[in-house]
Amino acid sequence: MGAVLSLRDVRHRRDGREVLRIDALDLAAGERLAVLGPNGAGKTTLLRLLAAIDMPTAGTVLVDGVPTTPGAVALRRRVAYATQRPGLLSTSVPRNVELPLRWRRVPRPQRRTAATAALARLGVAQLAQRPAGALSAGEAQRVNLARALALEPALLLLDEPAAALDAESREAFLADVEQALDARTTTVVHVSHRPEEAFRLADRVAVLVHGAIRQLATPEALMRDPADAMVARLVGYENLLEAEVGDGGAVEVAGRPTGLHCSVGTGPAIVAAWAAGVQLRPPGAPGIPATVEHVSPGPGRWEITLAAPMALRAHVPLGASPPRPGERLAVALDPALAAVLASPRRGTAVAVGA
């Protein structure tokens, strides 16, 4: 059974500076939480507190209702922590996977069985015949994760395990992680600065900025309704535009209609728009006047940079004819692929509406 986690009024300071501030965070047994944030947001600090490697400066971290304490041996036995760098010893793959079990004085036959099963779970049983020093980066990271899974932990902590891998290796690694965790009751906390990784492995995502949680929601809720411009940028919105909500709720950018409406409030706002939701229309049509600056092929699409009163990025399906550089057109925004957010100049929330 996975561990139940609760954080209350947690504060952590380093070198006289507060680096983490979490008023309340609860995880159910078996839940998977991704922590998404930029470098320096406090993601690894949070993992170290959950693992009882560090103690919070103030507040309480509870695992199954029991506060963490320095040198909490019983807790450490229930937690596995896969770090960003594998840190494998220059010995065989099985001996690396067995290492934490050996520290726990698990008899050798059981250690070997657990290591073999963990490697098989990640689809790398064949690596058992190889020395750790001969592994590729992706293979080494799988062995690192197998070492954590061999413990059958109640709580699994993953610190950007795919960060050092190229795109192809990262995709294959994440697919193997998904399969290894499938139908398991382990509680998982996974930190990343890549939204596609965070969304893929999570039931909920906590967006961490400057040591504080800006938003805690399901992946779908974050993509559809980010709390503010910072969250929108972190989850991947390509366009953040200063806007104005007029009487009747019509949203304008640079004094031109966007095709969006807001259900409450008037005044300054921010429009977050996915590039796929930037609609290109003939010049003179309702919308924001723009000029095509650059067109390039992307994965299954044309990627278009536009010069308007602000810079814009648009995606057009690869099968469509893209506009040409220098071409003038009008831009509107698809309400299903855009969100109207509070502006820092406003101070109050702006409701989102199509």
N, C-alpha and C positions, 0 to 999 in steps of 0.2 A: 504494500500500500504506500502511495506517495505521501510525502510530508505536507502538513499544513503550515503555511508561513504567515506571520503577522508582524508588521513593523508599526511602531507607535512613537510619534514625536522624535524620530531619529535625526540626530545632528552629528556630523563628523567634521572635525577640523584637522587641517594639516598645515604646519608652518604658520600657525596663527590665522589661517584663512578657512572659512567654512566651505567645504567642497561637496557636501551632501546634506540635503534637507528634505526629509520625507515625513509628512505629518501622519499619514496612514496608508498602509498597503497590505492587502490580504490576498492570499492565494489558497485556493481549495486543493485538497489532495488530488494529485494527478493532473492538475492544470499546467498548461504551458504558457509561460509569460515571456515575451520578447521585450528587451529594453533597448529602445532605439534612440540614438543621440550622436552628436558630433564628437570628435576627439576632445578629451578633456571635460566631458559632461558629467563624469562621476560614475560611469558604468562599471568599470573594474572595481572601484571602491565599494560599490554596492555588493558585488559578488563576494568580495573579501569579508564583508560584514556578515553575509548570509552563511559563509563557510566557517565563521568564527575564527578566521585568521587574524582579523582586527576586531576590536570592540568599538562600538560607537562612542563618541565623546559624550553624548547624551541620548536618552531614549532607550527603547527596548526592541530587540529582535527576538521573536519567539518562534521556535520550531516545535510543532505539536504542543503548543501551550507552555513550553519550557524555555526560559530566557537563555540565550547563549552566554557562555562564560569563557574566560581565558583558559586555553588548554582543555576545552570540552571534549574529552575522549569519546564519550558515548555519541555525541553529535557527529564528530568527525567520522565515526564508523558508518554513519548513515548518509554521508555526503560524498559525492565525487565531483571533482573540479577539473575540467579539461581546459587547459590554458591555450593561449594563442600560439605559443611556440611549443612543439611537442616535447622537447627536452628528453629525448630517448637516450638510454645508456648504450655504450658501444658493446653490446652483447646481442644475443639472439632476440628475435621478435617475441617468442613465447615468454622468455624471461622478463622482458620489459612489461608485458601485459600482466604477468604474475606478480610483479614487484609489490604493489600495495597489499596483495593478499599474503605475501610472505611476511610483510611487516606486521600483519595481523595474526601471524602464526597459524594460518590455515595449512593443513597438511598438504604435502606435495601432490598427491593424486587429485585431490579436489581443486587445487590451484590449476593444474594442467587442464582438467575438464572445463573449468570456468573460462580459462583463457581461450581454449579451442572454440567454445561456444560463442564467446564475444567476438572473435575474429570472423566466425562464420556469419554471425548476425550482420556484420558490415560487409559481407561478400568478399573478404580477403583471407580466407582460410589458407590459401596457397602461400601467403607470406610467412607462414610458420617455419618454413625451411630456409629463411633468409636472415642474414645479419641486419640489424637495424641501420647500420651505416650505409647499406646499399639501397635504401628505400628512396623513392621520389618524394617530393613534398606532399603530394596527395596521399601516398601510401603511409607516410610517417604520421600524418594527421589522423588517418583511420586507425592506426595502431594506438595513437594517443587516446582516441575516443573508446576503442576497445578496452584499454586499460581502465577507463572510468566505468564502462558498462559491466566489466567483470565483477565489480563490487556489488552488483545488484542494488544500486543506491536508492534510497527513498527520495533523495533530492539530487538532481544533476545540474551542475552549473557549467555553462559553455561560454567561454570568453572569446568571441569572434574566431572560432576554429577554422573558418575558411578564408580568413583575411589575406593570407600569404599566397593563395592559389590563383592561377589564371582563370579566365572565365569558364573555359571548358572543364577544367578540373574541379572548379567550385561547384558547377552544376551537378556533376557526377557525385561529388562528395555529399552535397545536400540531399540528393535523391537517396543515397545510402543511409544518411542520418534519419530521414523520414521513415524509411523502411525499418530501421533498427528500433525506432521508438514506437512504431505502430502497434496498437493494441497493448501497450505497456502502461502501467499505472504510475510510473515515476513522475514526480513533480519536476518540471524543467524551467530553469531561468536561463535565457540565452541573450547575450548582448551583441549588438551589431550597429554599425553606422550605415548599413545598406538596407533600405526598406524592403526590397524584394526578399531578402533573407529573413528579416524579422517577420514579415507577413506569412511566409511559407511555413514556419515552424511554430506559430503561436495561436493560442485561443484568444489572448488579449495582448495588446502592446502598450507599454508605458513609454511615452516620449519624454526623455530626460534632457533638460537644457539647464546649464549652469547649476547642476546638482539638484534640481527640483523637477518634479513631474508636472509637465505642462498639460498632458492629456493622457487618460487611461481609457482605452476603448478597444473594441474588436477591430481587426484589420479593415473590414468593410466600412465601419463607422469613421475610421480615420481618413480613408480615401474619399468618402463622400462628404464628410462634415468636419474638417480640421478645426481645432479651437481657435487658432490664430495664424498669422502669416509665417511665423517660425515653424510651427508644426507642418503647415502646408509645404514649406520648402523641404523639410526633412523627409516627408513621405513621398516627395517626388514631383510636386506640381512644378511645371516648367515656367509658368507665367504668374507673376504677382504684380498687379496693376493698381495704382491709386485711382479711386473712383469716387463718385458722388451719388448718393441716393436722393432723388428728388421727390416732390409731392406725388403721391400715387404709387410710390415704390419703384419707379423706373430707375435703373442703374446706368449711369453714364460714365464714360472714360474720356477725358479730354473734351468734354462737352458733347460727345456723340453717343447715341444709343448703343447698348451692347446686346440687347435682346434678353437681358436678365431683369428680374423684378425681385424686390425685397418686401417681405410682408409687413415689417414694422420699422418705424424710425426713418428719419431723414438725416442727411449730413455726410461727412466723409466716411469712406469705407475702403476696404481692400478687396479686390477680386482675385481669387486664385483660380486659374484655368489650366486644365490639361492641354497639352499641345494638340491632342487629337480632337479637342473640342473647339479649336479655333477654326471657324468657318470662313472660307475665302469666297467672296462674292464679286460680281462685276463692279467696276468703278461707278460711283454715283448711287449705288444701292445703299439702303440704310445700314449704318455701321460706322466703324472707325476707318478713315482713309489711311492707307498704308502703301508702301513701296517694297517690292521684293528685293532683298539684298543678296541672298545666297540660297542655292538649292543644291542638296547633296543626297545621295541614296543612303538609306539606313536599313535596319532590319525589317523588311516587309513594308517599307514606307519611304516616302520622300520627306526629308527634313528641311524645313523652310524657315529662314530667318527674315523677319520683316522689320522695316523701319517705319514707325508710326510716331505719334507724339512720345511713344516709349518703345523699347525693343520688344518684339514678340517672336515666339517660336510656334510653328504650326507643323502638324504631321498630316500628310496626304497619302492614301493607300498607294502602294507601288504600281498597281494596275491603272491608276488614273493618270491623266496628263498633268504634270506639275506646271505652275506658272514659270515664267522666265525672269531672271534677274533684271531689274529695272522696270518690270511691269507694275502698273498701278492698279489697285483694287480696293475693295472695302472688306472689313473684318467684322464678323459678329461672333458671339460666343454661344455654344450649345449649353442650355441651362442644366442638362443632365451631367455635364462634365465641367462644371464650374461651381464655385462657392463664394458667397459674399460674406466677408469677415469684418470684424471690428477693426477700425483704424487706430493706430497709436495716437492720432490727433483727436480721437473721439472720446475714448475712455468708457464707452458702454458697448455692449454686444449688439451686433447687427444680425437679425434673424435671416436665415437662408430661405429663399423661396424661388420657385421657377416662374 
